[in-house]
Amino acid sequence: MDRMDRAALADFLRRRREALQPADVGLPAGARRRAPGLRREEVANLAVMSTDYYTRLEQRRGPQPSEQMLAAIARALRLSDGERDYLFQVAGHNAPAPTTAAAHVAPQLLRVLDRLDDTPAMIISNLAETLVQNRMADALFGDRTRFTGPARSEIYRWFTDPTERLRYPEDDRDRQSRAQVANLRAAYGSMGADSRAGDLVRRLQKISAEFAALWERHEVTKRFADHKTLIHPELGAIEVDCQALFTEDQSQALLVLTAPPHTDGHDKLQLLAVLGQEQFADARRD
């Protein structure tokens, strides 16, 4: 028998939903609203679940949500760490352990991401796991949140999946390899040998001779800014500047890709916005 407090869960969800405005989550205000806050279907869409499922939770008649569902709801409602822990507890689960809680997207970064609609942006963990990305990043990279297991980390994919390197020019791949390892070395230093970073290192040392050799160099860095060329399958080479905004504990970063006005990169990003909209429209029709 679960320890779920349906009444407390329903009331908490409703009050948090009503406290949010569309602009708080990057949505247009739209037509005049009869009730305060977000609509139930808007929260459900943000959490990637059915409106019926979410509605049943607010009406005290839903099943006990899984931890994955609760994490998605916490992200959709822009909950703080304390609010997230409370959500888990009233839903009958223990508050997430630190290793699990790391996947909870920092609300302060989400608020910035919500306002970035015209340029690629994403929030990643210190292990290069994409936690959430906007439509422009999806159009540029594809859905990078779909991976599971060790492959959630771009660092792991870089050394195990040859297709991961196709988005970079061949003459820049060695630099990217060194940067991937140096970033992991920084995470390893802060998280320790017995952490998920340590597990990732041990996995890659067994799988990739290239990684093992680079790891022995002991290079450490966190890139706050970078200029790079990305290869898009339809638009070709796109030169962009990448800026990173970190949380205070350095566990997550908001990456924003831009290009100076009146450049080829800027023009291609504008075209990418149109292509992205068409792709989403095609997906809705399918």
N, C-alpha and C positions, 0 to 999 in steps of 0.2 A: 504493500500500500504506500502510495507516495505521500510526501509531506507538503504537498502543494496547498497554499492558501489561496483559493480561487477568488475570494472576495477582495483580498489585499492586492493580488495581481491585477485584477480587472480595474480596480480603482486607480492604481498606480499608472497603468497603461493609459487610461483615459485622461488622467490629469496631465501626464507628460505630453500626450498628443495635443491636448487643448492649449498647452503652454507654448507650442511651436507655431510659427507663422511660415507660410510657403517660402518666403525669402530666406528664412533660417536654414533651409535645406536645399537651396538653389532651385526652387520651383517658382514659376510665375504665379502671381496672385489670382489671375483668371477672373471668372465671373464673381458677382457678389456672393458672399458666403453667409449662410443662415446661422451657422454655429461657429464658435471660436476655434482657432487652431487648425491643424491639418485634418483632412478627411481620413477615414479609416483606410480607404483604398489607396491613398497616397502613402501612408505608412507601410501598408502591405507591399506596394511596389518598391519602395525603398529597401525593404527587408527581403525582397525577392521571395514572397510567399503569396498564397491566395488570399483575397480579401475575406472570403468566408472563414478561413482558418483564423485570421487575426480577429475578425469580428466575434467569433465564438469565445476567444480569450477574454475580450472586453465584456462579454455577456455572461461570464462565469460558467460557461458550459463547454469549454474546450478541453482537449486532452492535455496531459502534462507535456510542455514543450521540451525538446531536446536541448542540450547545451549549445548545439550549433544554431538552433532557432533563436535561442535567447541572445546569443552573440549578435545575430543579424538584427534582432529587434533593438538591442542596445545601440547598435550603430545607426539604425534608422532614426531613433529618437534622440540621438546625440547625447547619450547619457554620460555623466561623469563616472570616474572609477567607483566612487561610493554608490552612486545610483545603479550602476551595473551590478555591483555585488548584491545590493538589495533585491534587484530583479531576480537574480539567480536564487536567492534564498527563499523569497515568497513563492517561487515556482517549484520549490522542492529540491533544489540542487545546492551543493556547497558553493561558496564563492570561488571563482576561478583561481587556481594556483598561479603563481607568478609566471610560469612558463606558458600557461594557457592565456592568462590575462594580457600577455604581450601582444596578442593578436587583436585586442580591443583597440580600435582606431582612436587616436587622441582627438577629443572633441575640438580642441583649438585648431588642429590642422584641418579637420573636416570643415570647420566654418570658413576657412580660407578656400579650400577646394570647392566648396559649394558656389563660390563667386567666380570661379574660373571656368568659363564656358567656351572661350574663343581660342584656347591654346592647350596643348596636351599637358596634363598634370596627373600625378598619382601619389599615393602615400605608401611608403615601403617601410618594412622593419629593418633593423640593423643587420639582418641576415639576407637582405635583398629580396624579401617576400613582398609581392604586391598585395596590399590589403584592400585597397579600393582605388579605382581610376575613373576619370571622367570620360565622356563620349569621344573627345578628341584623342585621348591616349588609346582608347579602344580602336579608333580608326587607324592610328599610327602603328600600334604594336599588336593588335588583336587582344583578346581577353586574357590577361596575365593572372587573373585571380582564379582561373579554373583548375590550376595544378594542385596535386595532392602529394602528401609525403615529402621526402627530401626535394622533389622537383618543384616544390613551391618556391624554393630559393633560386634566383637567377644565377647565383654563383654555381650552384650544383648543375643547373642546366647548361651553363657555359662550358663546363668541362666534360659533360656526358652526352650532350645532344648537339651534333654538328649543325643542325638547322638554326640553333640559337645565334650562331655567329654570322648568319647571312645578312643580318640587318646592319652590319658594319663593313666598311671597305676592307679588303684583304690586308692592305698595308697598315691598318690601325688595330688589327686583332691582337698582336703581341702586346701592345700598350694596354688594351682592354683586359687581357689575361692578367697582367701584373696588377692592374688596378683592382680587379675582382679579388685577388688573393690578399692584397694589402688592406682592402676593406674588411675582409673576413678576419685578418689578423687583428685589426682594431676591435672587432666584436669579440673575438676570442680573449683578448686581453681584459676586457671589461666583464665578460660573462663567466670565464673560467673554463678549465679543461673538462669538467663534468657537466657542462651545459649543452644546450642544443648546438651552440657554435662548435664545441669540442667534438660532438658527434658528427657534425658536418665535415670537419677537418679529417677525422679518421676515415669516414666513408670515401672522401675524395682521394686521400693518400693511397688507398687500395685500388681505386678505379683508374686514376689518371696520373701517369708519370710526369706529365707537364705540370700538373698542380703540385705534386710532391717536390719537384725541383724548385718551383717558385716559392713554395712554403719555406724551404730551407734558407731563402734569402733574408727572411725576417723583415721584410718591408712592411711598414705600417702607415696607413693614411686614411683620412676621411675627406672625400671630395665635397667641398662646399660649392664649387663652380667648375664648369668644364665646357669646352667648345668641342663639338663632335659632329660628324657626318653620319646620318642614318640612311639606310637604303630601304625605301618603300617599294613594295612589289609593283605598284602602278605608277607612282610619281618619280621613282628613281632616287637619286641622292638628294638629301635635304640637310642643309647645314643649320644647326641650332645651337643656342646657348642653353646650358642646363644649370639651374640654380637650386640649391637645397636649403630648406628651412627645417631645422631639427627641433624636436621637443627638448625640454630642459635636461632630461636624463639620457638624451642621445639615442633612445631606443627606436624612434621612428623619425622619418623625414618626409616632408612634402617636396617632391621634385616637380619643377615647372620648366617646360621647354618653350623657348621663344626664339624669334629671329628679328633682327633689326628691320625697321620699315624700309621699303624700297629695295629689298634684296630678293634674290631668287628663293631663298629659304622662306621668307615671309609670304611670298606669293604662293608657294606650295602649301604652306600651312593653311592659308585661306582656302585653297582648293581642297585640301584635306577635310576641312570643316563641311564643305558641300558634299564630298564623297561619303563622309561619315553619316550625314543626314539621310542620304539616299540608301546607304546600307541598312540603317535602322528601319527605314520605311519598307525596304524589301523584306526584312526579317519579320515585320509585323504582318505583311501580306502572306508570308509563307505559313 
